[in-house]
Amino acid sequence: MTTRCTTAACGRFVHPTEDRALSLREAALLQTFPSDYRYCGTYESMERQIGNAVPVRLARALGLVVRHLLGTPPTLPK
C-alpha cells in the first residue's frame, strides 16, 4: 500500500465490488492490523500510518525467522 491508500486516484486501492475507494478500516485490515486497532491524528495522518506500515503479519513472520536464525525458540501469543 502507499500513503494515500484510501484515494482511488492514487493507486489500485478501490473496493472490489463497490464503486468507491477503500475506507481507512478496510485498508488497515488489508495491512493485517487488528480490527480494534486505534489510530491517532488527522485523517491524512491515519491514512499515512496505515499505507506506510509493514503489514503486521509480515513483520511477525520476519521476526520469527530472525529469532529462529539466532537460535532462540519462538513463542506464540496466548
mmCIF file of the N, C-alpha and C atoms, coordinates in Angstrom:
data_MODEL
# 
_entry.id   MODEL 
# 
loop_
_atom_site.group_PDB 
_atom_site.id 
_atom_site.type_symbol 
_atom_site.label_atom_id 
_atom_site.label_alt_id 
_atom_site.label_comp_id 
_atom_site.label_asym_id 
_atom_site.label_entity_id 
_atom_site.label_seq_id 
_atom_site.pdbx_PDB_ins_code 
_atom_site.Cartn_x 
_atom_site.Cartn_y 
_atom_site.Cartn_z 
_atom_site.occupancy 
_atom_site.B_iso_or_equiv 
_atom_site.pdbx_formal_charge 
_atom_site.auth_seq_id 
_atom_site.auth_comp_id 
_atom_site.auth_asym_id 
_atom_site.auth_atom_id 
_atom_site.pdbx_PDB_model_num 
ATOM 1   N N  . MET A 1 1  ? 0.843   -1.172  0.000  1.00 0.00 ? 1  MET A N  1 
ATOM 2   C CA . MET A 1 1  ? 0.000   0.000   0.000  1.00 0.00 ? 1  MET A CA 1 
ATOM 3   C C  . MET A 1 1  ? 0.891   1.239   0.000  1.00 0.00 ? 1  MET A C  1 
ATOM 4   N N  . THR A 1 2  ? 0.273   2.367   -0.157 1.00 0.00 ? 2  THR A N  1 
ATOM 5   C CA . THR A 1 2  ? 1.010   3.628   -0.150 1.00 0.00 ? 2  THR A CA 1 
ATOM 6   C C  . THR A 1 2  ? 0.340   4.616   0.804  1.00 0.00 ? 2  THR A C  1 
ATOM 7   N N  . THR A 1 3  ? 0.976   5.760   0.965  1.00 0.00 ? 3  THR A N  1 
ATOM 8   C CA . THR A 1 3  ? 0.488   6.793   1.875  1.00 0.00 ? 3  THR A CA 1 
ATOM 9   C C  . THR A 1 3  ? -0.969  7.165   1.623  1.00 0.00 ? 3  THR A C  1 
ATOM 10  N N  . ARG A 1 4  ? -1.364  7.262   0.382  1.00 0.00 ? 4  ARG A N  1 
ATOM 11  C CA . ARG A 1 4  ? -2.742  7.687   0.063  1.00 0.00 ? 4  ARG A CA 1 
ATOM 12  C C  . ARG A 1 4  ? -3.595  6.486   -0.300 1.00 0.00 ? 4  ARG A C  1 
ATOM 13  N N  . CYS A 1 5  ? -3.610  5.502   0.570  1.00 0.00 ? 5  CYS A N  1 
ATOM 14  C CA . CYS A 1 5  ? -4.259  4.211   0.304  1.00 0.00 ? 5  CYS A CA 1 
ATOM 15  C C  . CYS A 1 5  ? -5.777  4.269   0.251  1.00 0.00 ? 5  CYS A C  1 
ATOM 16  N N  . THR A 1 6  ? -6.381  5.374   0.638  1.00 0.00 ? 6  THR A N  1 
ATOM 17  C CA . THR A 1 6  ? -7.845  5.475   0.555  1.00 0.00 ? 6  THR A CA 1 
ATOM 18  C C  . THR A 1 6  ? -8.277  6.432   -0.554 1.00 0.00 ? 6  THR A C  1 
ATOM 19  N N  . THR A 1 7  ? -7.342  6.778   -1.417 1.00 0.00 ? 7  THR A N  1 
ATOM 20  C CA . THR A 1 7  ? -7.633  7.664   -2.538 1.00 0.00 ? 7  THR A CA 1 
ATOM 21  C C  . THR A 1 7  ? -7.550  6.852   -3.817 1.00 0.00 ? 7  THR A C  1 
ATOM 22  N N  . ALA A 1 8  ? -8.678  6.594   -4.439 1.00 0.00 ? 8  ALA A N  1 
ATOM 23  C CA . ALA A 1 8  ? -8.726  5.732   -5.630 1.00 0.00 ? 8  ALA A CA 1 
ATOM 24  C C  . ALA A 1 8  ? -7.840  6.244   -6.762 1.00 0.00 ? 8  ALA A C  1 
ATOM 25  N N  . ALA A 1 9  ? -7.699  7.548   -6.888 1.00 0.00 ? 9  ALA A N  1 
ATOM 26  C CA . ALA A 1 9  ? -6.904  8.123   -7.972 1.00 0.00 ? 9  ALA A CA 1 
ATOM 27  C C  . ALA A 1 9  ? -5.401  7.926   -7.770 1.00 0.00 ? 9  ALA A C  1 
ATOM 28  N N  . CYS A 1 10 ? -4.989  7.472   -6.592 1.00 0.00 ? 10 CYS A N  1 
ATOM 29  C CA . CYS A 1 10 ? -3.559  7.339   -6.279 1.00 0.00 ? 10 CYS A CA 1 
ATOM 30  C C  . CYS A 1 10 ? -3.087  5.891   -6.245 1.00 0.00 ? 10 CYS A C  1 
ATOM 31  N N  . GLY A 1 11 ? -3.768  5.031   -6.926 1.00 0.00 ? 11 GLY A N  1 
ATOM 32  C CA . GLY A 1 11 ? -3.348  3.638   -6.942 1.00 0.00 ? 11 GLY A CA 1 
ATOM 33  C C  . GLY A 1 11 ? -4.519  2.730   -7.236 1.00 0.00 ? 11 GLY A C  1 
ATOM 34  N N  . ARG A 1 12 ? -4.323  1.474   -6.969 1.00 0.00 ? 12 ARG A N  1 
ATOM 35  C CA . ARG A 1 12 ? -5.371  0.485   -7.244 1.00 0.00 ? 12 ARG A CA 1 
ATOM 36  C C  . ARG A 1 12 ? -6.135  0.131   -5.989 1.00 0.00 ? 12 ARG A C  1 
ATOM 37  N N  . PHE A 1 13 ? -6.293  1.064   -5.118 1.00 0.00 ? 13 PHE A N  1 
ATOM 38  C CA . PHE A 1 13 ? -6.914  0.803   -3.823 1.00 0.00 ? 13 PHE A CA 1 
ATOM 39  C C  . PHE A 1 13 ? -8.397  1.159   -3.865 1.00 0.00 ? 13 PHE A C  1 
ATOM 40  N N  . VAL A 1 14 ? -9.167  0.314   -4.519 1.00 0.00 ? 14 VAL A N  1 
ATOM 41  C CA . VAL A 1 14 ? -10.606 0.518   -4.624 1.00 0.00 ? 14 VAL A CA 1 
ATOM 42  C C  . VAL A 1 14 ? -11.321 -0.709  -4.088 1.00 0.00 ? 14 VAL A C  1 
ATOM 43  N N  . HIS A 1 15 ? -12.533 -0.499  -3.683 1.00 0.00 ? 15 HIS A N  1 
ATOM 44  C CA . HIS A 1 15 ? -13.343 -1.608  -3.173 1.00 0.00 ? 15 HIS A CA 1 
ATOM 45  C C  . HIS A 1 15 ? -13.578 -2.601  -4.310 1.00 0.00 ? 15 HIS A C  1 
ATOM 46  N N  . PRO A 1 16 ? -13.498 -3.906  -4.034 1.00 0.00 ? 16 PRO A N  1 
ATOM 47  C CA . PRO A 1 16 ? -13.610 -4.887  -5.119 1.00 0.00 ? 16 PRO A CA 1 
ATOM 48  C C  . PRO A 1 16 ? -15.006 -5.006  -5.748 1.00 0.00 ? 16 PRO A C  1 
ATOM 49  N N  . THR A 1 17 ? -16.055 -4.645  -5.011 1.00 0.00 ? 17 THR A N  1 
ATOM 50  C CA . THR A 1 17 ? -17.403 -4.812  -5.570 1.00 0.00 ? 17 THR A CA 1 
ATOM 51  C C  . THR A 1 17 ? -18.222 -3.530  -5.595 1.00 0.00 ? 17 THR A C  1 
ATOM 52  N N  . GLU A 1 18 ? -17.765 -2.483  -4.941 1.00 0.00 ? 18 GLU A N  1 
ATOM 53  C CA . GLU A 1 18 ? -18.494 -1.214  -4.904 1.00 0.00 ? 18 GLU A CA 1 
ATOM 54  C C  . GLU A 1 18 ? -17.684 -0.135  -5.599 1.00 0.00 ? 18 GLU A C  1 
ATOM 55  N N  . ASP A 1 19 ? -18.366 0.852   -6.126 1.00 0.00 ? 19 ASP A N  1 
ATOM 56  C CA . ASP A 1 19 ? -17.716 1.942   -6.861 1.00 0.00 ? 19 ASP A CA 1 
ATOM 57  C C  . ASP A 1 19 ? -17.238 3.017   -5.879 1.00 0.00 ? 19 ASP A C  1 
ATOM 58  N N  . ARG A 1 20 ? -16.169 2.700   -5.158 1.00 0.00 ? 20 ARG A N  1 
ATOM 59  C CA . ARG A 1 20 ? -15.628 3.649   -4.177 1.00 0.00 ? 20 ARG A CA 1 
ATOM 60  C C  . ARG A 1 20 ? -14.218 3.228   -3.777 1.00 0.00 ? 20 ARG A C  1 
ATOM 61  N N  . ALA A 1 21 ? -13.530 4.160   -3.132 1.00 0.00 ? 21 ALA A N  1 
ATOM 62  C CA . ALA A 1 21 ? -12.206 3.861   -2.586 1.00 0.00 ? 21 ALA A CA 1 
ATOM 63  C C  . ALA A 1 21 ? -12.358 3.047   -1.303 1.00 0.00 ? 21 ALA A C  1 
ATOM 64  N N  . LEU A 1 22 ? -11.261 2.533   -0.813 1.00 0.00 ? 22 LEU A N  1 
ATOM 65  C CA . LEU A 1 22 ? -11.274 1.815   0.459  1.00 0.00 ? 22 LEU A CA 1 
ATOM 66  C C  . LEU A 1 22 ? -11.472 2.780   1.614  1.00 0.00 ? 22 LEU A C  1 
ATOM 67  N N  . SER A 1 23 ? -12.061 2.306   2.679  1.00 0.00 ? 23 SER A N  1 
ATOM 68  C CA . SER A 1 23 ? -12.123 3.088   3.910  1.00 0.00 ? 23 SER A CA 1 
ATOM 69  C C  . SER A 1 23 ? -10.805 2.883   4.660  1.00 0.00 ? 23 SER A C  1 
ATOM 70  N N  . LEU A 1 24 ? -10.566 3.722   5.657  1.00 0.00 ? 24 LEU A N  1 
ATOM 71  C CA . LEU A 1 24 ? -9.371  3.544   6.484  1.00 0.00 ? 24 LEU A CA 1 
ATOM 72  C C  . LEU A 1 24 ? -9.360  2.157   7.133  1.00 0.00 ? 24 LEU A C  1 
ATOM 73  N N  . ARG A 1 25 ? -10.496 1.737   7.654  1.00 0.00 ? 25 ARG A N  1 
ATOM 74  C CA . ARG A 1 25 ? -10.567 0.434   8.320  1.00 0.00 ? 25 ARG A CA 1 
ATOM 75  C C  . ARG A 1 25 ? -10.300 -0.707  7.348  1.00 0.00 ? 25 ARG A C  1 
ATOM 76  N N  . GLU A 1 26 ? -10.852 -0.612  6.133  1.00 0.00 ? 26 GLU A N  1 
ATOM 77  C CA . GLU A 1 26 ? -10.599 -1.651  5.131  1.00 0.00 ? 26 GLU A CA 1 
ATOM 78  C C  . GLU A 1 26 ? -9.118  -1.717  4.763  1.00 0.00 ? 26 GLU A C  1 
ATOM 79  N N  . ALA A 1 27 ? -8.506  -0.559  4.595  1.00 0.00 ? 27 ALA A N  1 
ATOM 80  C CA . ALA A 1 27 ? -7.074  -0.532  4.288  1.00 0.00 ? 27 ALA A CA 1 
ATOM 81  C C  . ALA A 1 27 ? -6.267  -1.135  5.439  1.00 0.00 ? 27 ALA A C  1 
ATOM 82  N N  . ALA A 1 28 ? -6.641  -0.809  6.665  1.00 0.00 ? 28 ALA A N  1 
ATOM 83  C CA . ALA A 1 28 ? -5.940  -1.353  7.832  1.00 0.00 ? 28 ALA A CA 1 
ATOM 84  C C  . ALA A 1 28 ? -6.084  -2.868  7.903  1.00 0.00 ? 28 ALA A C  1 
ATOM 85  N N  . LEU A 1 29 ? -7.254  -3.379  7.589  1.00 0.00 ? 29 LEU A N  1 
ATOM 86  C CA . LEU A 1 29 ? -7.455  -4.835  7.603  1.00 0.00 ? 29 LEU A CA 1 
ATOM 87  C C  . LEU A 1 29 ? -6.610  -5.508  6.523  1.00 0.00 ? 29 LEU A C  1 
ATOM 88  N N  . LEU A 1 30 ? -6.479  -4.867  5.359  1.00 0.00 ? 30 LEU A N  1 
ATOM 89  C CA . LEU A 1 30 ? -5.607  -5.421  4.324  1.00 0.00 ? 30 LEU A CA 1 
ATOM 90  C C  . LEU A 1 30 ? -4.146  -5.445  4.780  1.00 0.00 ? 30 LEU A C  1 
ATOM 91  N N  . GLN A 1 31 ? -3.779  -4.501  5.626  1.00 0.00 ? 31 GLN A N  1 
ATOM 92  C CA . GLN A 1 31 ? -2.423  -4.458  6.178  1.00 0.00 ? 31 GLN A CA 1 
ATOM 93  C C  . GLN A 1 31 ? -2.300  -5.376  7.402  1.00 0.00 ? 31 GLN A C  1 
ATOM 94  N N  . THR A 1 32 ? -3.319  -6.126  7.686  1.00 0.00 ? 32 THR A N  1 
ATOM 95  C CA . THR A 1 32 ? -3.419  -7.116  8.769  1.00 0.00 ? 32 THR A CA 1 
ATOM 96  C C  . THR A 1 32 ? -3.364  -6.505  10.167 1.00 0.00 ? 32 THR A C  1 
ATOM 97  N N  . PHE A 1 33 ? -3.777  -5.252  10.300 1.00 0.00 ? 33 PHE A N  1 
ATOM 98  C CA . PHE A 1 33 ? -3.942  -4.673  11.632 1.00 0.00 ? 33 PHE A CA 1 
ATOM 99  C C  . PHE A 1 33 ? -5.171  -5.302  12.278 1.00 0.00 ? 33 PHE A C  1 
ATOM 100 N N  . PRO A 1 34 ? -5.158  -5.478  13.592 1.00 0.00 ? 34 PRO A N  1 
ATOM 101 C CA . PRO A 1 34 ? -6.358  -5.987  14.264 1.00 0.00 ? 34 PRO A CA 1 
ATOM 102 C C  . PRO A 1 34 ? -7.537  -5.030  14.037 1.00 0.00 ? 34 PRO A C  1 
ATOM 103 N N  . SER A 1 35 ? -8.739  -5.565  14.002 1.00 0.00 ? 35 SER A N  1 
ATOM 104 C CA . SER A 1 35 ? -9.905  -4.731  13.697 1.00 0.00 ? 35 SER A CA 1 
ATOM 105 C C  . SER A 1 35 ? -10.185 -3.682  14.772 1.00 0.00 ? 35 SER A C  1 
ATOM 106 N N  . ASP A 1 36 ? -9.665  -3.878  15.977 1.00 0.00 ? 36 ASP A N  1 
ATOM 107 C CA . ASP A 1 36 ? -9.888  -2.901  17.050 1.00 0.00 ? 36 ASP A CA 1 
ATOM 108 C C  . ASP A 1 36 ? -8.693  -1.966  17.260 1.00 0.00 ? 36 ASP A C  1 
ATOM 109 N N  . TYR A 1 37 ? -7.719  -1.995  16.364 1.00 0.00 ? 37 TYR A N  1 
ATOM 110 C CA . TYR A 1 37 ? -6.545  -1.131  16.485 1.00 0.00 ? 37 TYR A CA 1 
ATOM 111 C C  . TYR A 1 37 ? -6.971  0.321   16.346 1.00 0.00 ? 37 TYR A C  1 
ATOM 112 N N  . ARG A 1 38 ? -6.444  1.195   17.216 1.00 0.00 ? 38 ARG A N  1 
ATOM 113 C CA . ARG A 1 38 ? -6.828  2.610   17.200 1.00 0.00 ? 38 ARG A CA 1 
ATOM 114 C C  . ARG A 1 38 ? -5.696  3.456   16.646 1.00 0.00 ? 38 ARG A C  1 
ATOM 115 N N  . TYR A 1 39 ? -6.052  4.432   15.841 1.00 0.00 ? 39 TYR A N  1 
ATOM 116 C CA . TYR A 1 39 ? -5.093  5.345   15.227 1.00 0.00 ? 39 TYR A CA 1 
ATOM 117 C C  . TYR A 1 39 ? -5.293  6.728   15.806 1.00 0.00 ? 39 TYR A C  1 
ATOM 118 N N  . CYS A 1 40 ? -4.256  7.538   15.747 1.00 0.00 ? 40 CYS A N  1 
ATOM 119 C CA . CYS A 1 40 ? -4.324  8.913   16.265 1.00 0.00 ? 40 CYS A CA 1 
ATOM 120 C C  . CYS A 1 40 ? -4.015  9.896   15.145 1.00 0.00 ? 40 CYS A C  1 
ATOM 121 N N  . GLY A 1 41 ? -4.563  11.081  15.264 1.00 0.00 ? 41 GLY A N  1 
ATOM 122 C CA . GLY A 1 41 ? -4.240  12.145  14.324 1.00 0.00 ? 41 GLY A CA 1 
ATOM 123 C C  . GLY A 1 41 ? -5.354  12.431  13.350 1.00 0.00 ? 41 GLY A C  1 
ATOM 124 N N  . THR A 1 42 ? -5.003  13.212  12.345 1.00 0.00 ? 42 THR A N  1 
ATOM 125 C CA . THR A 1 42 ? -5.951  13.596  11.310 1.00 0.00 ? 42 THR A CA 1 
ATOM 126 C C  . THR A 1 42 ? -6.201  12.420  10.365 1.00 0.00 ? 42 THR A C  1 
ATOM 127 N N  . TYR A 1 43 ? -7.190  12.564  9.517  1.00 0.00 ? 43 TYR A N  1 
ATOM 128 C CA . TYR A 1 43 ? -7.477  11.532  8.523  1.00 0.00 ? 43 TYR A CA 1 
ATOM 129 C C  . TYR A 1 43 ? -6.224  11.240  7.686  1.00 0.00 ? 43 TYR A C  1 
ATOM 130 N N  . GLU A 1 44 ? -5.567  12.306  7.225  1.00 0.00 ? 44 GLU A N  1 
ATOM 131 C CA . GLU A 1 44 ? -4.375  12.147  6.395  1.00 0.00 ? 44 GLU A CA 1 
ATOM 132 C C  . GLU A 1 44 ? -3.263  11.445  7.160  1.00 0.00 ? 44 GLU A C  1 
ATOM 133 N N  . SER A 1 45 ? -3.121  11.756  8.440  1.00 0.00 ? 45 SER A N  1 
ATOM 134 C CA . SER A 1 45 ? -2.109  11.106  9.272  1.00 0.00 ? 45 SER A CA 1 
ATOM 135 C C  . SER A 1 45 ? -2.406  9.617   9.441  1.00 0.00 ? 45 SER A C  1 
ATOM 136 N N  . MET A 1 46 ? -3.662  9.285   9.679  1.00 0.00 ? 46 MET A N  1 
ATOM 137 C CA . MET A 1 46 ? -4.040  7.879   9.825  1.00 0.00 ? 46 MET A CA 1 
ATOM 138 C C  . MET A 1 46 ? -3.841  7.126   8.511  1.00 0.00 ? 46 MET A C  1 
ATOM 139 N N  . GLU A 1 47 ? -4.184  7.779   7.400  1.00 0.00 ? 47 GLU A N  1 
ATOM 140 C CA . GLU A 1 47 ? -4.007  7.172   6.082  1.00 0.00 ? 47 GLU A CA 1 
ATOM 141 C C  . GLU A 1 47 ? -2.521  6.872   5.839  1.00 0.00 ? 47 GLU A C  1 
ATOM 142 N N  . ARG A 1 48 ? -1.660  7.793   6.237  1.00 0.00 ? 48 ARG A N  1 
ATOM 143 C CA . ARG A 1 48 ? -0.217  7.621   6.080  1.00 0.00 ? 48 ARG A CA 1 
ATOM 144 C C  . ARG A 1 48 ? 0.302   6.498   6.982  1.00 0.00 ? 48 ARG A C  1 
ATOM 145 N N  . GLN A 1 49 ? -0.188  6.451   8.241  1.00 0.00 ? 49 GLN A N  1 
ATOM 146 C CA . GLN A 1 49 ? 0.225   5.389   9.166  1.00 0.00 ? 49 GLN A CA 1 
ATOM 147 C C  . GLN A 1 49 ? -0.113  4.009   8.610  1.00 0.00 ? 49 GLN A C  1 
ATOM 148 N N  . ILE A 1 50 ? -1.295  3.883   8.044  1.00 0.00 ? 50 ILE A N  1 
ATOM 149 C CA . ILE A 1 50 ? -1.749  2.597   7.504  1.00 0.00 ? 50 ILE A CA 1 
ATOM 150 C C  . ILE A 1 50 ? -1.008  2.261   6.211  1.00 0.00 ? 50 ILE A C  1 
ATOM 151 N N  . GLY A 1 51 ? -0.971  3.214   5.297  1.00 0.00 ? 51 GLY A N  1 
ATOM 152 C CA . GLY A 1 51 ? -0.365  2.957   3.990  1.00 0.00 ? 51 GLY A CA 1 
ATOM 153 C C  . GLY A 1 51 ? 1.119   2.687   4.039  1.00 0.00 ? 51 GLY A C  1 
ATOM 154 N N  . ASN A 1 52 ? 1.836   3.315   4.952  1.00 0.00 ? 52 ASN A N  1 
ATOM 155 C CA . ASN A 1 52 ? 3.283   3.154   5.026  1.00 0.00 ? 52 ASN A CA 1 
ATOM 156 C C  . ASN A 1 52 ? 3.722   2.014   5.949  1.00 0.00 ? 52 ASN A C  1 
ATOM 157 N N  . ALA A 1 53 ? 2.781   1.367   6.590  1.00 0.00 ? 53 ALA A N  1 
ATOM 158 C CA . ALA A 1 53 ? 3.127   0.318   7.552  1.00 0.00 ? 53 ALA A CA 1 
ATOM 159 C C  . ALA A 1 53 ? 3.610   -0.948  6.866  1.00 0.00 ? 53 ALA A C  1 
ATOM 160 N N  . VAL A 1 54 ? 4.499   -1.647  7.560  1.00 0.00 ? 54 VAL A N  1 
ATOM 161 C CA . VAL A 1 54 ? 4.813   -3.023  7.170  1.00 0.00 ? 54 VAL A CA 1 
ATOM 162 C C  . VAL A 1 54 ? 3.638   -3.851  7.675  1.00 0.00 ? 54 VAL A C  1 
ATOM 163 N N  . PRO A 1 55 ? 3.027   -4.693  6.835  1.00 0.00 ? 55 PRO A N  1 
ATOM 164 C CA . PRO A 1 55 ? 1.900   -5.485  7.314  1.00 0.00 ? 55 PRO A CA 1 
ATOM 165 C C  . PRO A 1 55 ? 2.255   -6.243  8.590  1.00 0.00 ? 55 PRO A C  1 
ATOM 166 N N  . VAL A 1 56 ? 1.358   -6.207  9.543  1.00 0.00 ? 56 VAL A N  1 
ATOM 167 C CA . VAL A 1 56 ? 1.606   -6.767  10.869 1.00 0.00 ? 56 VAL A CA 1 
ATOM 168 C C  . VAL A 1 56 ? 2.025   -8.234  10.793 1.00 0.00 ? 56 VAL A C  1 
ATOM 169 N N  . ARG A 1 57 ? 1.308   -9.029  10.043 1.00 0.00 ? 57 ARG A N  1 
ATOM 170 C CA . ARG A 1 57 ? 1.636   -10.462 9.952  1.00 0.00 ? 57 ARG A CA 1 
ATOM 171 C C  . ARG A 1 57 ? 2.979   -10.683 9.267  1.00 0.00 ? 57 ARG A C  1 
ATOM 172 N N  . LEU A 1 58 ? 3.329   -9.857  8.306  1.00 0.00 ? 58 LEU A N  1 
ATOM 173 C CA . LEU A 1 58 ? 4.632   -9.969  7.657  1.00 0.00 ? 58 LEU A CA 1 
ATOM 174 C C  . LEU A 1 58 ? 5.740   -9.651  8.660  1.00 0.00 ? 58 LEU A C  1 
ATOM 175 N N  . ALA A 1 59 ? 5.570   -8.588  9.430  1.00 0.00 ? 59 ALA A N  1 
ATOM 176 C CA . ALA A 1 59 ? 6.575   -8.221  10.427 1.00 0.00 ? 59 ALA A CA 1 
ATOM 177 C C  . ALA A 1 59 ? 6.747   -9.338  11.453 1.00 0.00 ? 59 ALA A C  1 
ATOM 178 N N  . ARG A 1 60 ? 5.650   -9.934  11.875 1.00 0.00 ? 60 ARG A N  1 
ATOM 179 C CA . ARG A 1 60 ? 5.725   -11.028 12.849 1.00 0.00 ? 60 ARG A CA 1 
ATOM 180 C C  . ARG A 1 60 ? 6.455   -12.222 12.245 1.00 0.00 ? 60 ARG A C  1 
ATOM 181 N N  . ALA A 1 61 ? 6.129   -12.580 11.010 1.00 0.00 ? 61 ALA A N  1 
ATOM 182 C CA . ALA A 1 61 ? 6.785   -13.718 10.354 1.00 0.00 ? 61 ALA A CA 1 
ATOM 183 C C  . ALA A 1 61 ? 8.281   -13.479 10.210 1.00 0.00 ? 61 ALA A C  1 
ATOM 184 N N  . LEU A 1 62 ? 8.666   -12.269 9.811  1.00 0.00 ? 62 LEU A N  1 
ATOM 185 C CA . LEU A 1 62 ? 10.088  -11.953 9.698  1.00 0.00 ? 62 LEU A CA 1 
ATOM 186 C C  . LEU A 1 62 ? 10.781  -12.034 11.052 1.00 0.00 ? 62 LEU A C  1 
ATOM 187 N N  . GLY A 1 63 ? 10.112  -11.546 12.081 1.00 0.00 ? 63 GLY A N  1 
ATOM 188 C CA . GLY A 1 63 ? 10.675  -11.616 13.428 1.00 0.00 ? 63 GLY A CA 1 
ATOM 189 C C  . GLY A 1 63 ? 10.889  -13.052 13.882 1.00 0.00 ? 63 GLY A C  1 
ATOM 190 N N  . LEU A 1 64 ? 9.948   -13.931 13.576 1.00 0.00 ? 64 LEU A N  1 
ATOM 191 C CA . LEU A 1 64 ? 10.087  -15.342 13.945 1.00 0.00 ? 64 LEU A CA 1 
ATOM 192 C C  . LEU A 1 64 ? 11.244  -16.000 13.205 1.00 0.00 ? 64 LEU A C  1 
ATOM 193 N N  . VAL A 1 65 ? 11.432  -15.646 11.937 1.00 0.00 ? 65 VAL A N  1 
ATOM 194 C CA . VAL A 1 65 ? 12.553  -16.197 11.175 1.00 0.00 ? 65 VAL A CA 1 
ATOM 195 C C  . VAL A 1 65 ? 13.878  -15.727 11.768 1.00 0.00 ? 65 VAL A C  1 
ATOM 196 N N  . VAL A 1 66 ? 13.980  -14.443 12.070 1.00 0.00 ? 66 VAL A N  1 
ATOM 197 C CA . VAL A 1 66 ? 15.209  -13.915 12.662 1.00 0.00 ? 66 VAL A CA 1 
ATOM 198 C C  . VAL A 1 66 ? 15.468  -14.583 14.002 1.00 0.00 ? 66 VAL A C  1 
ATOM 199 N N  . ARG A 1 67 ? 14.447  -14.713 14.792 1.00 0.00 ? 67 ARG A N  1 
ATOM 200 C CA . ARG A 1 67 ? 14.585  -15.375 16.091 1.00 0.00 ? 67 ARG A CA 1 
ATOM 201 C C  . ARG A 1 67 ? 15.084  -16.805 15.921 1.00 0.00 ? 67 ARG A C  1 
ATOM 202 N N  . HIS A 1 68 ? 14.532  -17.530 14.950 1.00 0.00 ? 68 HIS A N  1 
ATOM 203 C CA . HIS A 1 68 ? 14.958  -18.903 14.670 1.00 0.00 ? 68 HIS A CA 1 
ATOM 204 C C  . HIS A 1 68 ? 16.426  -18.931 14.248 1.00 0.00 ? 68 HIS A C  1 
ATOM 205 N N  . LEU A 1 69 ? 16.804  -18.010 13.361 1.00 0.00 ? 69 LEU A N  1 
ATOM 206 C CA . LEU A 1 69 ? 18.190  -17.966 12.891 1.00 0.00 ? 69 LEU A CA 1 
ATOM 207 C C  . LEU A 1 69 ? 19.170  -17.641 14.017 1.00 0.00 ? 69 LEU A C  1 
ATOM 208 N N  . LEU A 1 70 ? 18.708  -16.912 14.999 1.00 0.00 ? 70 LEU A N  1 
ATOM 209 C CA . LEU A 1 70 ? 19.552  -16.583 16.155 1.00 0.00 ? 70 LEU A CA 1 
ATOM 210 C C  . LEU A 1 70 ? 19.554  -17.699 17.196 1.00 0.00 ? 70 LEU A C  1 
ATOM 211 N N  . GLY A 1 71 ? 18.732  -18.721 16.971 1.00 0.00 ? 71 GLY A N  1 
ATOM 212 C CA . GLY A 1 71 ? 18.705  -19.857 17.866 1.00 0.00 ? 71 GLY A CA 1 
ATOM 213 C C  . GLY A 1 71 ? 17.823  -19.697 19.078 1.00 0.00 ? 71 GLY A C  1 
ATOM 214 N N  . THR A 1 72 ? 16.939  -18.710 19.081 1.00 0.00 ? 72 THR A N  1 
ATOM 215 C CA . THR A 1 72 ? 16.017  -18.500 20.180 1.00 0.00 ? 72 THR A CA 1 
ATOM 216 C C  . THR A 1 72 ? 14.680  -19.140 19.826 1.00 0.00 ? 72 THR A C  1 
ATOM 217 N N  . PRO A 1 73 ? 14.143  -20.014 20.665 1.00 0.00 ? 73 PRO A N  1 
ATOM 218 C CA . PRO A 1 73 ? 12.880  -20.653 20.312 1.00 0.00 ? 73 PRO A CA 1 
ATOM 219 C C  . PRO A 1 73 ? 11.745  -19.642 20.215 1.00 0.00 ? 73 PRO A C  1 
ATOM 220 N N  . PRO A 1 74 ? 10.888  -19.761 19.203 1.00 0.00 ? 74 PRO A N  1 
ATOM 221 C CA . PRO A 1 74 ? 9.781   -18.812 19.048 1.00 0.00 ? 74 PRO A CA 1 
ATOM 222 C C  . PRO A 1 74 ? 8.716   -19.033 20.132 1.00 0.00 ? 74 PRO A C  1 
ATOM 223 N N  . THR A 1 75 ? 8.078   -17.951 20.509 1.00 0.00 ? 75 THR A N  1 
ATOM 224 C CA . THR A 1 75 ? 6.946   -18.030 21.434 1.00 0.00 ? 75 THR A CA 1 
ATOM 225 C C  . THR A 1 75 ? 5.730   -17.480 20.716 1.00 0.00 ? 75 THR A C  1 
ATOM 226 N N  . LEU A 1 76 ? 4.628   -18.107 20.912 1.00 0.00 ? 76 LEU A N  1 
ATOM 227 C CA . LEU A 1 76 ? 3.380   -17.661 20.290 1.00 0.00 ? 76 LEU A CA 1 
ATOM 228 C C  . LEU A 1 76 ? 2.531   -16.955 21.329 1.00 0.00 ? 76 LEU A C  1 
ATOM 229 N N  . PRO A 1 77 ? 1.782   -15.928 20.937 1.00 0.00 ? 77 PRO A N  1 
ATOM 230 C CA . PRO A 1 77 ? 0.904   -15.237 21.881 1.00 0.00 ? 77 PRO A CA 1 
ATOM 231 C C  . PRO A 1 77 ? -0.177  -16.177 22.395 1.00 0.00 ? 77 PRO A C  1 
ATOM 232 N N  . LYS A 1 78 ? -0.581  -15.958 23.631 1.00 0.00 ? 78 LYS A N  1 
ATOM 233 C CA . LYS A 1 78 ? -1.621  -16.804 24.249 1.00 0.00 ? 78 LYS A CA 1 
ATOM 234 C C  . LYS A 1 78 ? -2.982  -16.242 24.005 1.00 0.00 ? 78 LYS A C  1 
# 
